[in-house]
Amino acid sequence: MRNFTDFLGRVFLSFIFLYEAYDALKYMKQTKALMTAYHITWQQDMLLYGAVSFLVLGGLMLLTGYRARLGALLLLLYWLPVTFIVHTFWRQPPGETYRAEAMEFMKNMAIAGGLLMVMSNGARAWAIRRIFATARVPGA
């Protein structure tokens, strides 16, 4: 049961990042406008494609369990800076915006905690590498 819940947690975590990569590419014009709004104007295309690469590669590594620790590290390298740039609740005046940004910040920190757990524990038994290593090939 423990291996299944580890796998399910990795699936849920990976879908957040894979969807974010899809969304950034599908709505590229809006993503670049949002980057400009947050004063990220230096080499926007390189930063955007780099972020999408980290999201896709890290998300797939997390999903399959192949080098899940490295995948979690790639995702953290993207997730933490973005969280501190986008969800600056400490700069907001008290009110609804403050509360909403604080909740988003805390949710992102919880996701980062999940990634740190994957970095610490690895993919365990339901990693694609372990499944192929233990699979028996008929006729071999």
Beta strands, then each sheet from edge to edge (+ up, - down):
end
